[in-house]
Amino acid sequence: MSDEDAAGAARSGVPEPEGGEAACWLDRVCPECDAVLDTAPPAVCHRCGAEVRAG
């Protein structure tokens, strides 16, 4: 968004889009070593070998 667009949105009361990703990735974090998993649970952690379950 350009500066002009942002200024216009501020004047009109329309919030500027925040962007970013809305999805939560906490289910892909190993509870033992905090590694981020490459696949969705159920999985085995590539770093410490812990079994990670969905949920």
C-alpha positions as CSV (number, residue, x, y, z in Angstrom):
1,M,0.0,0.0,0.0
2,S,1.4,3.4,-1.0
3,D,1.7,6.3,1.5
4,E,-1.2,8.0,-0.3
5,D,-3.4,4.9,0.0
6,A,-2.5,4.6,3.7
7,A,-3.3,8.2,4.4
8,G,-6.6,7.9,2.5
9,A,-7.5,4.8,4.5
10,A,-6.7,6.6,7.8
11,R,-9.0,9.4,6.8
12,S,-11.8,7.2,5.7
13,G,-11.7,5.1,8.9
14,V,-11.0,1.9,7.0
15,P,-8.2,-0.1,8.7
16,E,-5.1,-0.9,6.8
17,P,-4.6,-4.6,6.0
18,E,-2.2,-6.1,8.5
19,G,-0.9,-8.9,6.2
20,G,0.9,-11.9,7.5
21,E,-0.3,-15.5,7.9
22,A,-3.4,-16.3,10.0
23,A,-2.7,-20.0,10.4
24,C,-1.3,-21.3,13.7
25,W,1.8,-23.5,13.3
26,L,2.0,-24.5,17.0
27,D,0.9,-28.1,16.2
28,R,4.1,-28.4,14.1
29,V,6.4,-27.6,17.0
30,C,8.1,-30.5,18.8
31,P,7.1,-30.3,22.5
32,E,10.5,-31.8,23.5
33,C,13.0,-29.7,21.6
34,D,10.9,-26.9,19.9
35,A,12.0,-27.9,16.4
36,V,9.6,-27.0,13.7
37,L,8.4,-30.1,11.9
38,D,8.4,-30.5,8.1
39,T,5.1,-32.4,8.1
40,A,1.8,-32.2,10.0
41,P,1.4,-34.5,13.0
42,P,1.3,-37.3,13.7
43,A,5.1,-37.3,13.0
44,V,8.5,-38.1,14.5
45,C,10.7,-35.1,15.2
46,H,13.7,-35.0,12.9
47,R,15.9,-33.4,15.7
48,C,15.2,-35.5,18.8
49,G,13.1,-38.4,17.6
50,A,10.1,-37.6,19.8
51,E,6.7,-38.7,18.6
52,V,4.5,-35.7,18.0
53,R,0.7,-36.2,17.9
54,A,-2.0,-33.8,16.6
55,G,-4.0,-32.1,19.2
